[in-house]
């Protein structure tokens, strides 16, 4: 059961080259942090609903598994994720700004709670906006109101928060559209790292969305990799968000630390 819960949590947080890949620039001229943020802000993502069909590969120290995922987003309101194996729904998660609900058919268990409980359990500060941003190729944090050092690393613009704090965050951008190519969170004391990479992007009408994302999460002696490839994206269709826990499932209670 835990493997499916971990997958659903991280999927909210593959590389396939296609003819539709958007060309990306290489950084060469030094810019201030404020200028990089201003340019990044020009990427507006405007939609009411988003429907994504994706394939994903989950891998940790004990196993590797390929699954299919269906992701439905009603902007700033709710996200429904269905995880399937061979066409059979194995897990579902419904996320809103105030609640997280999840069930899996392997263990016949379900969870209902909030982001504060989950944040403490997995060791990373979560909220609805951060999870939504992961899917959209946006920075998981609002870049305004914090101080960053700007540099050029491997022809990407890099913004880095205070390197002397326990939690250090870094964001990398290409130079044509200032799209996020990579974002990292490092927690030194807890020996935790989370890295999300976006190899490719595609333009949909007036907005640009990622074609794939690669997630690498490490905690001391454990490591999890998830590669997600978007197969099909539909924008502004009328969507339903069906979620019902099957009868007889056992509820999971996560102890607050």
TAWO-V532947 format. One record per backbone hydrogen bond with DSSP energy under -1.0 kcal/mol. NH is the residue of the N-H (numbers start at 1). CO is the residue of the C=O. E is the energy in kcal/mol with one decimal. If there is no record, write none. Layout:
[[NH | CO | E] [NH | CO | E]]
//
This chain:
[[5 | 1 | -1.9] [6 | 2 | -2.8] [7 | 3 | -1.9] [8 | 4 | -2.5] [9 | 5 | -2.4] [10 | 6 | -2.4] [11 | 7 | -2.6] [12 | 8 | -1.0] [13 | 9 | -1.0] [21 | 18 | -1.4] [22 | 201 | -2.9] [27 | 155 | -2.7] [36 | 32 | -2.0] [37 | 33 | -2.4] [38 | 34 | -2.4] [39 | 35 | -2.3] [40 | 36 | -2.5] [41 | 37 | -2.3] [43 | 40 | -1.8] [44 | 42 | -1.4] [50 | 73 | -2.3] [51 | 234 | -2.7] [52 | 71 | -3.0] [53 | 232 | -2.7] [54 | 69 | -2.9] [55 | 229 | -2.2] [56 | 67 | -2.6] [57 | 227 | -2.1] [58 | 65 | -3.2] [59 | 225 | -2.3] [60 | 63 | -2.5] [65 | 58 | -3.0] [67 | 56 | -2.8] [68 | 84 | -2.9] [69 | 54 | -3.0] [70 | 82 | -2.4] [71 | 52 | -3.0] [72 | 80 | -2.7] [73 | 50 | -2.8] [74 | 78 | -2.8] [75 | 48 | -1.8] [77 | 74 | -2.7] [78 | 74 | -2.0] [79 | 95 | -2.4] [80 | 72 | -2.7] [81 | 93 | -2.8] [82 | 70 | -2.4] [83 | 91 | -2.8] [84 | 68 | -3.3] [85 | 88 | -2.3] [88 | 85 | -1.9] [90 | 83 | -3.1] [91 | 83 | -1.5] [92 | 103 | -2.2] [93 | 81 | -2.2] [94 | 101 | -2.4] [95 | 79 | -2.9] [96 | 99 | -2.8] [100 | 113 | -2.8] [101 | 94 | -2.4] [102 | 111 | -2.5] [103 | 92 | -2.2] [104 | 109 | -2.2] [105 | 90 | -2.8] [109 | 104 | -1.2] [110 | 250 | -2.4] [111 | 102 | -3.3] [113 | 100 | -2.4] [118 | 114 | -1.6] [119 | 115 | -2.9] [120 | 116 | -1.7] [121 | 117 | -1.8] [122 | 118 | -2.6] [123 | 119 | -1.4] [131 | 127 | -1.7] [132 | 128 | -2.6] [133 | 129 | -2.6] [134 | 130 | -1.6] [135 | 131 | -1.3] [136 | 132 | -1.4] [138 | 133 | -2.5] [149 | 160 | -2.7] [151 | 158 | -1.7] [153 | 156 | -2.7] [156 | 153 | -1.3] [157 | 173 | -2.7] [158 | 151 | -3.0] [159 | 171 | -2.8] [160 | 149 | -2.0] [161 | 169 | -2.8] [165 | 162 | -1.4] [168 | 186 | -2.8] [170 | 184 | -2.1] [171 | 159 | -2.5] [172 | 182 | -2.9] [173 | 157 | -2.6] [174 | 179 | -1.8] [175 | 25 | -1.1] [181 | 172 | -2.8] [182 | 172 | -1.2] [183 | 196 | -2.1] [184 | 170 | -2.7] [185 | 194 | -2.5] [186 | 168 | -2.8] [187 | 192 | -3.1] [188 | 166 | -2.1] [192 | 187 | -2.1] [193 | 218 | -2.3] [194 | 185 | -2.4] [195 | 216 | -2.6] [196 | 183 | -2.6] [197 | 214 | -2.6] [198 | 181 | -2.5] [202 | 209 | -2.8] [204 | 207 | -3.9] [207 | 204 | -2.7] [209 | 202 | -2.7] [211 | 200 | -2.4] [213 | 228 | -2.3] [214 | 197 | -2.5] [215 | 226 | -3.2] [216 | 195 | -2.8] [217 | 224 | -2.8] [218 | 193 | -2.7] [219 | 222 | -2.3] [220 | 191 | -2.3] [222 | 219 | -3.0] [224 | 217 | -2.9] [225 | 59 | -3.0] [226 | 215 | -2.4] [227 | 57 | -1.9] [228 | 213 | -2.9] [229 | 55 | -3.0] [230 | 211 | -2.7] [231 | 53 | -3.0] [232 | 53 | -1.7] [234 | 51 | -2.5] [236 | 49 | -2.9] [249 | 246 | -1.2] [250 | 108 | -2.6] [252 | 110 | -3.6]]
//
